[in-house]
């Protein structure tokens, strides 16, 4: 396809969309949409893999407030002194819990 004919097609499409947009009813579309950032104000707790922190009525008011992405536990370059080889016989295995109340409406 030649450059001129491609340009002509794109120009006609743009004009058609512009005319269509100008003829929409006032306020179209009428929605109550809003955007909410989900990566701030998370609650975080490190440990206790058997807890029932997933329950909606659990009081997490004393948990640490974090933003995600978040690291469970920072370790040193030598894995805090562990002397593992490449097979990692011992490895940091921690459980972290994250909670956030989100209202969808």
PEPE-V542244 format. One record per residue. RES is the residue in three letters. PSI is psi as a letter, one per 40 degrees, with the letter a starting at -180 (none if undefined). Layout:
RES_PSI + RES_PSI
This chain:
UNK_h + UNK_i + UNK_d + UNK_d + UNK_d + UNK_d + UNK_d + UNK_d + UNK_d + UNK_d + UNK_d + UNK_d + UNK_d + UNK_d + UNK_d + UNK_d + UNK_d + UNK_d + UNK_d + UNK_d + UNK_d + UNK_d + UNK_e + UNK_i + UNK_i + UNK_h + UNK_e + UNK_h + UNK_i + UNK_h + UNK_i + UNK_f + UNK_i + UNK_i + UNK_h + UNK_h + UNK_h + UNK_e + UNK_e + UNK_i + UNK_f + UNK_i + UNK_h + UNK_h + UNK_h + UNK_h + UNK_a + UNK_g + UNK_e + UNK_e + UNK_i + UNK_f + UNK_e + UNK_e + UNK_h + UNK_d + UNK_e + UNK_h + UNK_h + UNK_f + UNK_d + UNK_e + UNK_i + UNK_h + UNK_h + UNK_i + UNK_i + UNK_i + UNK_i + UNK_i + UNK_h + UNK_d + UNK_h + UNK_h + UNK_i + UNK_i + UNK_d + UNK_f + UNK_f + UNK_f + UNK_e + UNK_i + UNK_f + UNK_i + UNK_a + UNK_e + UNK_e + UNK_g + UNK_d + UNK_h + UNK_i + UNK_h + UNK_g + UNK_i + UNK_h + UNK_i + UNK_h + UNK_h + UNK_i + UNK_h + UNK_h + UNK_h + UNK_h + UNK_h + UNK_none
